[in-house]
């Protein structure tokens, strides 16, 4: 793999937990964790690190330790419990960020029993029946976008023409969000996930998202349809603010994560021709290939934050109460104790227990939907676009170094027309 000529730019925005620059820098191979993170992982499973703004946190890089902590009730998922997150924000902005109405429904940052209430209701919406109903539609959406790429002819930007619109359309249909609004919510999502976005901008974008979704919720209350938001209204007892928070969280997660896996996964396959050929020759490998790409790429590259309620011990290390713990997904999924040759992409690798979708009670609700989208997407790209290849040198592909979800901003590709 040709090293990238870019370096990561550290952010000073305090809302998101920031790792030191040397633990974020993917200027080598764009598919590997930062060299500094890999070196740290080799020294043990738990580490105290100092951020670029001088704060201290605990970084977990061991697989066994990570899974134990992600199921430990002594750790809180409420990222707002850490007052240091807002240390650089004005009092006015802190009040807006902590506004209960704005935080309502954000179950990703809740603990039991509050989280249990939302999780139970949402599990009833992410049913096997609904996922089965969506699978043929996913095939149609994928086919339509590849047809359009073929009609236009090579080259194409796989992000713009395929990886972003496919999951965006799927999540819009699932939630009942008008697809015509995609440009607006995609722009807002990009701002929220940009680690350089200021506190003031975060509040502005978040409020725009809430206004957008409040309009939709009012419409669904008046005229329920066969979609997830309507289902939550009919079968649940959520307030409008809670519905807005839930729907916005699902909307952002539902298109952004899968889009980046489709694009970055294709990039990785094109840079590993032997593995790509293996998948072309045996399409039945696709399910295992999806799991391996999830493990190998780990697009939640900053990690999963937790906050200690009490003092606890993990991996032989004592972590005090009132401390931020960051589970490094990228490092955990490359743990040599769990995966032989962890830095090698092996599509027929025996399936392991990666944490690309998290673990425990907060494990991703939409993971099966994402798996279907990736399996169909990768399979059809390889089947329908013979000779699929990069249209630029690998080191010219722009990577999302300053985004909370890693991937590529664009992926110029060509194929044999």
C-alpha positions as CSV (number, residue, x, y, z in Angstrom):
1,X,0.0,0.0,0.0
2,X,1.4,3.4,-1.0
3,X,1.6,5.7,2.0
4,X,-0.7,8.7,2.0
5,X,0.9,12.2,1.7
6,X,-1.5,13.6,4.3
7,X,-1.2,14.0,8.0
8,X,-4.0,14.2,10.5
9,X,-5.0,17.6,11.8
10,X,-5.7,17.6,15.6
11,X,-8.9,19.4,16.7
12,X,-9.3,21.6,19.7
13,X,-13.1,21.3,19.8
14,X,-13.8,19.8,23.2
15,X,-17.2,18.3,22.7
16,X,-15.7,15.1,21.2
17,X,-13.0,13.2,23.0
18,X,-9.8,13.7,21.2
19,X,-6.8,11.3,21.2
20,X,-3.3,12.7,21.0
21,X,-2.3,13.4,17.3
22,X,0.1,10.5,17.2
23,X,-2.7,8.1,18.0
24,X,-4.9,9.4,15.2
25,X,-2.4,9.9,12.4
26,X,-3.1,7.5,9.5
27,X,-0.6,9.1,7.1
28,X,0.9,5.6,6.5
29,X,-1.5,3.0,5.2
30,X,-5.0,4.5,5.2
31,X,-6.5,1.2,6.3
32,X,-4.3,0.7,9.4
33,X,-4.6,2.4,12.9
34,X,-2.0,5.1,13.6
35,X,1.5,3.7,14.1
36,X,1.5,5.2,17.6
37,X,-1.7,3.4,18.5
38,X,-0.3,0.1,17.3
39,X,2.9,0.6,19.3
40,X,0.9,1.5,22.4
41,X,-1.3,-1.7,22.0
42,X,1.8,-3.8,21.9
43,X,2.7,-2.6,25.5
44,X,-0.5,-3.8,27.1
45,X,-4.3,-3.6,27.1
46,X,-4.9,-0.4,29.1
47,X,-3.1,2.9,29.0
48,X,-3.3,6.3,30.5
49,X,-2.9,9.0,27.9
50,X,-2.9,12.8,27.7
51,X,-4.9,14.5,25.1
52,X,-3.7,17.5,23.0
53,X,-5.6,19.8,25.3
54,X,-3.9,18.4,28.4
55,X,-6.7,16.2,29.7
56,X,-6.0,12.7,30.9
57,X,-8.1,9.6,29.9
58,X,-7.7,5.8,29.9
59,X,-7.4,4.1,26.5
60,X,-8.4,0.4,26.2
61,X,-6.8,-1.5,23.4
62,X,-7.2,-5.2,24.5
63,X,-10.1,-7.3,23.1
64,X,-11.0,-9.1,26.3
65,X,-10.7,-5.9,28.4
66,X,-12.9,-4.0,26.0
67,X,-15.7,-6.5,25.9
68,X,-15.6,-6.7,29.7
69,X,-15.9,-2.9,30.1
70,X,-18.6,-2.5,27.5
71,X,-20.9,-4.8,29.6
72,X,-19.8,-3.3,33.0
73,X,-22.6,-1.3,34.7
74,X,-19.9,0.6,36.7
75,X,-19.2,2.5,33.4
76,X,-21.7,5.1,32.2
77,X,-22.6,5.8,28.5
78,X,-23.6,9.3,29.4
79,X,-20.8,11.2,27.7
80,X,-22.3,14.5,29.1
81,X,-21.4,13.4,32.6
82,X,-17.8,14.4,32.0
83,X,-17.6,18.2,32.7
84,X,-14.3,18.4,30.8
85,X,-16.2,17.9,27.5
86,X,-17.4,21.5,27.8
87,X,-14.5,23.2,29.4
88,X,-13.8,25.3,26.3
89,X,-17.4,26.3,25.7
90,X,-19.0,29.5,26.9
91,X,-21.6,29.3,29.7
92,X,-24.4,30.1,27.1
93,X,-23.3,27.3,24.8
94,X,-22.9,24.8,27.7
95,X,-26.5,25.5,28.6
96,X,-27.7,24.9,25.1
97,X,-25.7,21.7,24.8
98,X,-27.1,20.4,28.0
99,X,-30.7,21.4,27.3
100,X,-32.9,18.4,28.3
101,X,-35.2,18.9,25.3
102,X,-32.3,18.8,22.9
103,X,-30.9,15.6,24.6
104,X,-34.2,13.8,24.7
105,X,-34.2,10.5,22.8
106,X,-30.4,10.3,22.4
107,X,-30.4,6.8,23.8
108,X,-26.8,6.2,22.8
109,X,-25.8,8.4,25.7
110,X,-28.2,6.8,28.3
111,X,-27.8,4.1,30.9
112,X,-30.3,1.6,32.2
113,X,-33.2,1.8,33.0
114,X,-33.7,4.9,30.8
115,X,-31.8,3.3,27.9
116,X,-33.8,0.0,28.3
117,X,-37.1,1.8,27.6
118,X,-35.9,3.1,24.3
119,X,-34.0,0.0,23.3
120,X,-37.1,-2.2,23.9
121,X,-39.3,0.0,21.8
122,X,-36.7,0.2,19.0
123,X,-36.0,-3.5,18.9
124,X,-39.7,-3.9,18.2
125,X,-39.3,-1.8,15.1
126,X,-36.0,-3.4,13.8
127,X,-37.9,-6.7,13.3
128,X,-36.8,-9.6,11.1
129,X,-39.9,-9.0,9.0
130,X,-39.0,-5.4,8.3
131,X,-35.4,-6.3,7.4
132,X,-36.7,-9.1,5.0
133,X,-39.0,-6.6,3.4
134,X,-36.2,-4.2,2.9
135,X,-33.7,-6.7,1.3
136,X,-35.3,-6.8,-2.2
137,X,-35.6,-3.0,-2.1
138,X,-31.9,-2.8,-1.2
139,X,-31.1,-4.9,-4.3
140,X,-33.3,-2.5,-6.4
141,X,-31.6,0.6,-5.0
142,X,-28.1,-0.9,-5.6
143,X,-29.0,-2.0,-9.1
144,X,-30.4,1.4,-10.0
145,X,-27.3,3.3,-8.9
146,X,-24.9,0.9,-10.7
147,X,-27.1,1.2,-13.8
148,X,-26.7,4.9,-13.6
149,X,-23.0,4.6,-13.2
150,X,-22.7,2.3,-16.2
151,X,-24.9,4.6,-18.3
152,X,-22.8,7.6,-17.5
153,X,-19.6,5.6,-18.2
154,X,-16.3,5.7,-16.3
155,X,-14.8,7.3,-14.4
156,X,-17.1,7.9,-11.4
157,X,-16.8,9.0,-7.8
158,X,-18.0,5.9,-5.9
159,X,-18.8,8.0,-2.8
160,X,-21.0,10.5,-4.7
161,X,-22.6,8.1,-7.1
162,X,-23.0,4.9,-5.0
163,X,-21.7,4.7,-1.4
164,X,-23.5,7.7,0.0
165,X,-26.8,7.6,-1.9
166,X,-27.5,3.9,-1.4
167,X,-27.7,3.9,2.4
168,X,-29.2,7.4,2.5
169,X,-32.1,6.1,0.4
170,X,-32.5,3.0,2.5
171,X,-32.6,4.8,5.8
172,X,-35.0,7.4,4.4
173,X,-37.4,4.7,3.3
174,X,-37.0,2.9,6.7
175,X,-37.7,6.0,8.8
176,X,-40.1,7.7,6.4
177,X,-37.9,10.7,5.8
178,X,-38.3,12.3,2.3
179,X,-35.3,11.5,0.2
180,X,-35.5,14.9,-1.4
181,X,-34.2,16.3,1.8
182,X,-31.0,14.3,1.6
183,X,-28.7,17.1,0.7
184,X,-29.7,19.0,3.8
185,X,-29.3,16.2,6.3
186,X,-26.1,15.0,4.6
187,X,-24.6,18.4,4.9
188,X,-25.6,18.7,8.6
189,X,-24.3,15.3,9.3
190,X,-20.9,16.1,7.8
191,X,-20.7,19.2,10.1
192,X,-21.6,17.3,13.2
193,X,-19.0,14.6,12.5
194,X,-16.2,17.0,11.6
195,X,-13.9,17.2,14.6
196,X,-13.0,20.8,13.7
197,X,-16.6,22.0,14.1
198,X,-16.9,24.6,16.9
199,X,-19.3,24.4,19.8
200,X,-21.4,27.2,18.4
201,X,-21.7,25.5,15.0
202,X,-22.6,22.2,16.7
203,X,-25.5,23.9,18.5
204,X,-26.6,25.6,15.2
205,X,-26.5,22.4,13.2
206,X,-28.2,20.3,15.9
207,X,-31.0,22.8,16.2
208,X,-31.5,22.7,12.4
209,X,-31.7,18.9,12.6
210,X,-34.3,19.2,15.4
211,X,-36.4,21.6,13.5
212,X,-36.3,19.4,10.4
213,X,-37.3,16.3,12.3
214,X,-40.0,18.1,14.4
215,X,-41.8,18.9,11.1
216,X,-41.7,15.3,10.1
217,X,-42.9,14.0,13.5
218,X,-45.9,16.4,13.3
219,X,-46.7,15.1,9.8
220,X,-46.5,11.4,11.0
221,X,-48.7,12.1,14.0
222,X,-51.3,13.5,11.7
223,X,-50.9,10.8,9.0
224,X,-49.0,7.7,10.2
225,X,-47.6,5.5,7.4
226,X,-45.7,2.2,7.2
227,X,-42.4,3.4,8.4
228,X,-40.3,3.3,11.6
229,X,-41.1,6.8,12.9
230,X,-44.9,6.2,12.4
231,X,-44.4,2.8,14.2
232,X,-42.8,4.6,17.2
233,X,-45.7,7.0,17.3
234,X,-48.4,4.4,17.1
235,X,-46.9,1.8,19.4
236,X,-45.0,3.9,21.8
237,X,-45.5,6.8,24.3
238,X,-42.6,9.0,23.3
239,X,-42.8,12.7,23.4
240,X,-42.2,14.8,20.3
241,X,-38.7,15.7,21.6
242,X,-37.9,12.0,22.3
243,X,-39.1,11.0,18.8
244,X,-37.0,13.8,17.2
245,X,-33.9,12.7,19.1
246,X,-34.3,9.0,18.2
247,X,-35.1,9.7,14.6
248,X,-32.2,12.0,14.1
249,X,-29.8,9.6,15.8
250,X,-31.0,6.7,13.5
251,X,-30.9,9.0,10.4
252,X,-27.3,10.1,11.0
253,X,-26.0,6.6,12.0
254,X,-28.0,4.8,9.3
255,X,-26.4,6.5,6.3
256,X,-23.0,7.8,7.5
257,X,-21.5,4.6,8.8
258,X,-22.6,2.3,6.0
259,X,-21.6,4.8,3.4
260,X,-18.1,5.0,4.7
261,X,-17.8,1.2,5.0
262,X,-19.0,0.8,1.3
263,X,-16.4,3.3,0.0
264,X,-13.5,2.5,2.3
265,X,-14.2,-1.2,1.9
266,X,-14.1,-1.0,-1.9
267,X,-10.9,1.0,-1.6
268,X,-9.4,-1.7,0.6
269,X,-10.4,-4.5,-1.8
270,X,-8.9,-2.6,-4.8
271,X,-5.7,-2.3,-2.9
272,X,-5.7,-6.0,-2.0
273,X,-6.1,-7.6,-5.5
274,X,-5.5,-11.1,-4.3
275,X,-8.3,-10.9,-1.8
276,X,-10.5,-9.1,-4.4
277,X,-9.9,-12.0,-6.9
278,X,-10.8,-14.5,-4.1
279,X,-14.2,-12.8,-3.7
280,X,-14.8,-12.5,-7.4
281,X,-14.1,-16.2,-7.9
282,X,-16.2,-17.3,-4.9
283,X,-19.1,-14.9,-4.2
284,X,-20.2,-17.2,-1.4
285,X,-17.4,-15.6,0.7
286,X,-19.3,-12.3,0.9
287,X,-20.8,-12.6,4.4
288,X,-17.4,-13.5,5.9
289,X,-15.8,-10.8,3.7
290,X,-18.1,-8.2,5.2
291,X,-17.2,-9.2,8.7
292,X,-13.5,-9.1,7.9
293,X,-13.8,-5.6,6.4
294,X,-15.6,-4.4,9.4
295,X,-12.8,-5.7,11.6
296,X,-10.0,-4.6,9.5
297,X,-11.2,-1.1,8.8
298,X,-12.9,-0.1,12.1
299,X,-14.3,3.2,10.9
300,X,-15.2,4.3,14.5
301,X,-11.5,5.1,14.7
302,X,-11.6,7.4,17.8
303,X,-13.3,4.9,19.9
304,X,-16.3,4.3,22.2
305,X,-16.4,6.6,25.2
306,X,-17.4,5.6,28.7
307,X,-17.3,7.4,32.1
308,X,-16.5,5.5,35.4
309,X,-19.1,5.7,38.2
310,X,-16.7,4.0,40.7
311,X,-13.1,2.9,40.8
312,X,-12.5,-0.3,38.9
313,X,-9.7,-2.6,37.8
314,X,-9.3,-3.9,34.3
315,X,-6.3,-5.6,32.8
316,X,-4.3,-5.3,36.0
317,X,-4.8,-1.5,36.0
318,X,-6.9,0.5,38.5
319,X,-9.0,3.2,36.9
320,X,-10.4,5.8,39.3
321,X,-13.9,7.0,39.5
322,X,-15.0,10.1,37.5
323,X,-12.7,9.2,34.7
324,X,-13.1,9.0,30.9
325,X,-12.4,5.6,29.4
326,X,-12.1,5.3,25.6
327,X,-12.5,1.9,24.0
328,X,-10.2,1.9,20.9
329,X,-12.2,0.0,18.3
330,X,-9.4,0.1,15.8
331,X,-6.9,-1.3,18.3
332,X,-9.2,-3.9,19.8
333,X,-10.1,-5.3,16.3
334,X,-6.4,-5.7,15.6
335,X,-5.6,-7.5,18.9
336,X,-3.0,-10.1,18.0
337,X,-4.2,-12.3,20.9
338,X,-7.6,-12.6,19.2
339,X,-6.7,-12.5,15.5
340,X,-3.8,-14.3,13.9
341,X,-1.9,-11.8,11.6
342,X,-4.4,-9.0,12.6
343,X,-2.9,-6.4,10.2
344,X,-3.6,-8.6,7.2
345,X,-6.9,-8.5,5.3
346,X,-8.1,-12.1,4.9
347,X,-11.6,-12.4,3.5
348,X,-11.9,-16.1,4.4
349,X,-10.7,-15.5,7.9
350,X,-12.6,-17.5,10.5
351,X,-15.2,-15.2,12.0
352,X,-14.2,-13.6,15.3
353,X,-15.9,-11.3,17.8
354,X,-15.0,-7.9,16.5
355,X,-16.6,-4.8,18.1
356,X,-17.2,-2.8,14.9
357,X,-20.8,-2.5,16.0
358,X,-20.0,-2.1,19.6
359,X,-20.8,-4.7,22.3
360,X,-23.3,-5.1,25.1
361,X,-26.6,-3.2,25.6
362,X,-25.5,-0.4,23.2
363,X,-24.6,-2.7,20.3
364,X,-25.8,-1.2,17.0
365,X,-29.5,-1.7,16.4
366,X,-29.1,-1.5,12.7
367,X,-26.2,-3.9,12.3
368,X,-28.2,-6.5,10.3
369,X,-29.4,-3.8,7.9
370,X,-25.9,-2.6,7.4
371,X,-24.6,-6.1,6.8
372,X,-27.2,-6.6,4.0
373,X,-26.4,-3.2,2.4
374,X,-22.7,-4.1,2.4
375,X,-23.1,-7.7,1.2
376,X,-25.4,-6.6,-1.7
377,X,-23.3,-3.5,-2.5
378,X,-19.9,-5.2,-2.7
379,X,-21.2,-8.2,-4.5
380,X,-23.0,-6.2,-7.2
381,X,-20.1,-3.7,-7.7
382,X,-17.7,-6.6,-8.4
383,X,-20.2,-8.5,-10.5
384,X,-21.5,-5.5,-12.6
385,X,-18.3,-3.5,-13.0
386,X,-15.6,-5.7,-14.6
387,X,-12.0,-4.5,-14.1
388,X,-13.1,-2.1,-11.3
389,X,-10.0,-0.1,-10.3
390,X,-8.9,3.2,-8.9
391,X,-8.9,6.1,-11.3
392,X,-6.2,8.0,-9.4
393,X,-3.1,6.9,-7.5
394,X,-4.0,5.5,-4.0
395,X,-2.2,8.3,-2.2
396,X,-4.5,10.8,-3.9
397,X,-7.6,9.4,-2.4
398,X,-8.8,12.0,0.2
399,X,-9.3,10.3,3.6
400,X,-11.5,11.6,6.4
401,X,-8.8,12.2,8.9
402,X,-10.6,14.9,10.8
403,X,-14.0,13.1,11.0
404,X,-15.5,11.2,13.9
405,X,-16.3,8.4,11.4
406,X,-13.3,7.4,9.2
407,X,-13.5,6.8,5.5
408,X,-12.8,8.6,2.3
409,X,-14.3,11.9,1.0
410,X,-14.2,10.6,-2.6
411,X,-13.2,7.5,-4.4
412,X,-12.5,8.0,-8.1
413,X,-12.9,4.6,-9.9
414,X,-13.0,3.3,-13.4
415,X,-13.9,-0.1,-15.0
416,X,-14.0,-1.8,-18.3
417,X,-16.9,-0.2,-20.1
